[in-house]
Amino acid sequence: MLSKQSMEGRYQVSMLALDQMVPKDHLVRKIEKAMDFTFIYELVEDKYSTDNGRPSIDPVVLIKMVFIQYIFGIRSMRQTIREIETNVAYRWFLGFDFDQSIPHFSTFGKNYNRRFKDTEIFERIFYHILKEAMKKGFVDPSVAFIDSTHVKANANKKKFTKEIVNVETRCYQEQLDQEVNEDRVTHGKKLFPLKQR
């Protein structure tokens, strides 16, 4: 028997909590359960005024918006905002109900330029989240895979600044080089020469 879907459901008023509409196994629920984002407030409190100016967008919401963009592979912040406006799970993750308007896509960029530029806030957030993920067993620190693409830079070799970088990002290079060479031998290819550091 041929059935036709009634379009009246579009205009049905229902009493629902946003929480009821997000699947129990959705990735945003798993992230919310695993990670406490309140540590961000302490990192950014000196970037905000406590007693004057208009109320700001919650800094945790700003960081979670970027999380959504990268985790779900959304190409731009403009598109991320469009997705948040229509995606119930994203609204739930950010703490927005159906009636609340989502911040304009330029909000993150303006906050970055005015508050967070030339700071280490994003690195500190990244390392905190990475450590939490390692503590909870989501990341195995014994193996690291690094993907890089050589891009020729038009850089001034006489003008540079010295910066201290974290050693963690370089500690697996010898192990990675060795594994690459083992794989090359397995496939009958010539070994890469190991660089002395």
C-alpha positions in Angstrom: 0.0 0.0 0.0 1.4 3.4 -1.0 1.7 5.8 2.0 2.4 9.5 2.0 4.1 11.2 4.8 2.0 14.0 6.3 3.9 17.3 6.6 1.9 18.4 9.7 4.7 17.1 11.9 6.8 20.1 10.9 4.4 22.4 12.8 3.8 20.1 15.8 4.6 21.6 19.2 6.2 19.1 21.5 7.7 19.3 25.1 11.2 17.9 24.8 14.4 18.5 26.6 17.4 19.0 24.2 19.1 16.2 26.2 16.5 13.7 25.0 17.3 14.4 21.3 21.0 13.7 21.4 21.8 10.0 20.9 23.4 8.4 24.0 26.4 7.2 21.9 27.0 10.5 20.1 30.7 11.6 20.1 29.9 15.0 21.8 28.4 13.1 24.7 31.6 11.0 25.0 33.8 14.1 24.9 31.7 15.9 27.5 31.9 12.8 29.7 35.6 12.5 29.3 36.8 16.1 29.5 36.1 18.8 32.0 36.6 22.1 30.1 36.3 24.3 33.1 40.2 24.5 33.4 39.9 27.0 30.5 38.4 29.7 32.8 41.6 29.8 34.9 43.8 30.1 31.8 41.9 33.1 30.3 40.7 35.0 33.4 43.5 37.6 33.0 42.3 38.3 29.5 38.8 39.5 30.6 37.7 42.4 32.7 35.9 41.5 35.9 34.0 44.7 36.5 33.4 46.6 33.3 32.3 46.1 29.7 29.5 44.1 28.3 29.2 40.3 29.1 31.4 38.2 26.9 30.8 35.0 25.1 31.8 32.2 27.4 35.4 31.3 26.6 34.7 27.6 27.0 32.0 27.9 24.3 34.5 29.6 22.0 37.0 26.7 22.4 34.3 24.1 22.0 33.2 25.7 18.8 36.7 25.2 17.4 36.6 21.6 18.8 33.4 21.0 16.8 35.0 22.5 13.7 38.1 20.3 13.8 36.6 17.0 15.1 33.8 17.0 12.5 36.0 18.3 9.7 34.1 21.5 9.0 36.0 23.7 6.6 35.4 27.2 8.1 34.0 28.9 11.2 31.2 30.4 9.1 30.1 26.9 8.1 30.6 25.7 11.7 28.2 28.3 12.9 25.6 27.2 10.3 26.0 23.6 11.5 25.7 24.5 15.1 22.5 26.4 14.4 20.8 23.3 12.9 22.5 20.4 14.8 20.9 19.5 18.1 24.0 17.6 19.3 26.3 20.6 18.7 23.8 22.9 20.5 23.7 20.4 23.5 27.5 20.3 23.6 27.8 24.1 23.8 24.9 24.4 26.2 22.6 26.4 23.9 18.9 25.7 23.8 16.6 26.1 20.8 15.8 29.7 21.4 19.3 31.0 22.0 21.1 32.6 19.1 24.5 31.2 18.2 27.4 33.7 18.2 28.3 35.3 14.8 31.1 33.4 12.9 33.5 36.4 13.3 33.3 36.2 17.1 36.0 33.7 17.5 38.3 35.6 15.1 37.7 38.9 17.0 38.4 37.2 20.3 41.5 35.6 18.9 42.9 39.0 17.6 41.9 41.0 20.7 42.5 38.6 23.5 44.4 35.5 22.6 46.9 36.6 19.9 50.6 36.3 20.9 49.7 34.1 23.9 50.3 30.5 24.7 46.7 29.8 25.6 45.9 27.5 22.8 49.1 25.5 23.3 48.3 25.2 27.0 44.7 24.0 26.2 46.0 21.5 23.7 48.6 20.0 26.1 46.1 19.9 29.0 43.6 18.0 26.8 46.3 15.7 25.4 47.4 14.9 29.0 43.9 14.1 30.0 43.4 11.9 26.9 46.6 10.0 27.8 45.5 9.6 31.4 42.2 8.1 30.3 43.8 5.8 27.8 42.5 7.5 24.6 46.1 8.2 23.4 48.9 5.7 23.4 52.1 7.8 24.0 54.4 4.9 23.0 53.8 5.5 19.2 53.5 8.8 17.3 52.9 9.3 13.6 53.8 12.6 12.1 52.7 13.7 8.7 54.5 16.6 7.1 54.5 18.3 3.8 57.6 20.2 2.5 56.6 23.7 1.6 59.3 26.0 0.3 59.1 29.2 2.3 60.1 32.7 1.2 61.7 33.5 4.5 64.4 36.0 5.4 67.3 33.9 6.7 68.8 36.9 8.5 65.8 37.8 10.5 64.5 35.2 13.0 63.6 34.8 16.7 64.7 32.0 19.0 61.9 30.2 20.8 61.8 27.4 23.3 59.7 24.4 22.0 58.4 21.4 23.9 60.6 18.4 23.6 57.6 16.0 23.6 57.0 16.6 19.9 60.5 15.4 18.9 61.0 12.5 21.3 59.6 9.8 19.0 61.6 10.7 15.9 64.3 8.0 16.2 61.6 5.3 16.8 59.6 6.6 13.9 62.7 6.6 11.6 63.6 3.1 12.6 60.0 1.8 12.0 59.9 3.5 8.6 63.2 1.8 7.6 61.9 -1.6 8.8 58.9 -1.1 6.7 61.0 -0.1 3.7 63.1 -3.3 4.1 59.9 -5.4 4.3 58.8 -3.9 1.0 62.3 -4.3 -0.7 63.1 -0.6 -0.7 66.4 1.2 0.1 66.9 2.5 3.7 66.6 6.1 4.5 69.9 7.4 6.1 69.3 8.2 9.7 70.1 11.8 10.6 72.4 12.5 13.5 70.9 15.1 15.9 
